[in-house]
Amino acid sequence: MPSAIRLLTALTALAPVAAAAVPVTVQMRGPGGQPVANAAVAVEVRGRTGKTGSAKAEIGQRDRQFTPQLLIVQTGTAVSFPNFDTVRHHVYSFSPIKVIDIKLYTGTPTEPVVFDKPGVAALGCNIHDTMSAHVVVVDTPLFAVSDTKGQATFDLPPGTHAVKAWHAGQKTPTLQRLKLEVPGTGGAVALTLEE
């Protein structure tokens, strides 16, 4: 056997074997054990974190409301803000991760807003005080919004992973950091969020 092939075979044998992903349902619960619906949930798996340069998303305005009212995106995502109403809107955010000031407009602004820092941005409309939404920005492509049972499902390798989560009812405007233990067979795991 040539020495180059022996070396490649030896290196391959030393390389860690990637664990196969298993289905995991993460249930977000409040301090009292109740399910937390509409929570932003992001799982950080070692080696799968980082920014994107090509992702796009949208928060529209319909019936004088933002839709959706909670958007979760990977860091680096370009978000457009089309106005489907017949009235003009003025979208703004004073959040530390992204200051936005899209003056009164109809239609779709020509330039989307790139969310380049992780965290939570609160949005509003200067004209319609009842309009509000949040953009949750995370450094991972593995994210979801919890359903009415507080659940989000992922395919994850077994092991310990970090979870970043946020929900509108919490007292702090920052992402909560939790630990997720994924068993080798997958299954359901409950995590408790702070208020």
N, C-alpha and C positions, 0 to 999 in steps of 0.2 A: 504494500500500500504506500503510495507516495506520501512524503512528509506533510505536504499541504493538506491533503485529505485527512490525515491522522489528526492534525492540529484543528481543523474545522470540526471534526467529529468530537474531539475532546472539549472544545469550546461549547458546542451545542449541548453536550451532556451537562456542563456546568451551568448553563442558562436556566433561570427559574422557569418553572412551568406555569403558564398563565392559568389561573383558575377559571373554570367554566362559569358563566353567569347563571344565576338561579332567579326565579321570579320572587319578588319580595313586595308585600303590601305594607306600607308604612301608614299607621293611623296616628294622626295628630290629635292629641287630647289636651284639654285645658286642665288647670290645677285641680278641679273637682272631678276629673275623669270623663267629662263630657266631650264628644267629638267636636273638633274645630274645623268647620267647613270653610272653604275659600282661603286657605292658608297657602302661602308660597313655600314650596318645599324643594330644596336643592341638595343633591348628594355629591360630595366631593370624593371621588375615588382616586387614589394615588396614580399619577401618570395620565389622568384624563381631565385635568383642570387647565384653565387658561382662557384666553380671549378668542373671539372669532373676528374675522374681517369681512365675512360675507353674509351674515345672517340679517334678515329684515323682518320687521314686525309692524303692527299698526294699532293705533288707538283712534277710533273714529268718534265723531260726535253725532248722535241721533237723538231726536226728541229732547234736546237740551240736556243730554247726559253723555258721559264718556262711555264708550263700549270697546273693550271690556273695562270694568272699573279696577281690575287688578291684572296687570301684565307682568309676567316673569320672563326675563331674557338673559342671554349670556353676555358678558362684558364685551363691548365692541359692536353690539347690534345697532343697526340704523332703524329708528322708529319714525314712521310717518304719521301725520295727524290729519286725515281727511275730514272735512266738514260736510256731512250729508244733510244738514239742516238748511232751511231757507233763511235763517238769521246768521249774522256773523258771530264768530267766537274769538276770544283772545286767550290763548293757552299760556300758562306760566308755571314756573316752579322756582322756589328759592332754596331748594334742598342742597346740602353740601356736595352731593355727588354730581349734580347737574343743575345749573341755572338755565332756565328756558324763558324766553319772552317772544312768543309768536304773536305779533300785533293782529288786530281785527282782520279777519279774512273769511272768505268763502272758498269752496273748492278744496284743493290740496296744496299746501305750501310746496314750493319746488325742491327745497332741501330737507331731507329727513334729519332728525336729531340723533347723533351717535352717542349712546350711553357707554362711556369709556372707563367708568369707575364702578366698582361693586358697592351695593348699598340699596337704600330705598329713597325714591324721589316721589314726593307728593305733588300732584298736579291740580290746578284749578283754572277757572275761567274768570277773568276780571269783569265780565258782563253778567254772568249767571252764577251767583254765589252758591247755588245748590249743586253745582257741578264739581265733582272731585273724583280723582282716580290715583292709583299708585303704580309706579314702575319699580319692580324689584329686579336688581341687576346682580348676577352671580357669576363666579369664575368657573363654571362647569357647564357642560352641555346636558347634564342629567338633572332635569327639573320638571315640576308639575304643580298644578293647583289642586288642593285636596277637594274631594267631592262632598256631597251632603253628609256622608258618614265619616268625614274627616280623613278619607283614605286617598293615597296616591300609590300607584304601582310602578315598580322599576325592575329591570333585569340587571342584577349586580353580582359581582364576584363575592364569595363568602369572605368574611373578615370584618375588620373594624374600619368604618368610614366616618367622615365628618358630615353632618347635616347642617345646613344654614336654613333657617325658617323665619317667616314673618306672617303676622295676621293683623287685620285692622283693629282688633280689640285690645292689642297690647299697649302698655303704657309708654314704652320707649320706641323711638322711631328707627332703631337699628335692628339688623338681623340677629336672631338668636342662634347660638352655636350649640349643637347637641351631638352626642355620640351614637352611632348606629352599629349594632352588632348583627351581622348577617350570618345566620346559621348555614351550614353546608348544604342543607336541603331546601333553603328558602323558607317561605311561609309568611306569617304576619308578625309585625313588630310594632309595639305602641311606644310613642315618644310623647313626653309631657312638655307643653309650652308654658312659659310664664305669661302672666297678664300684662 
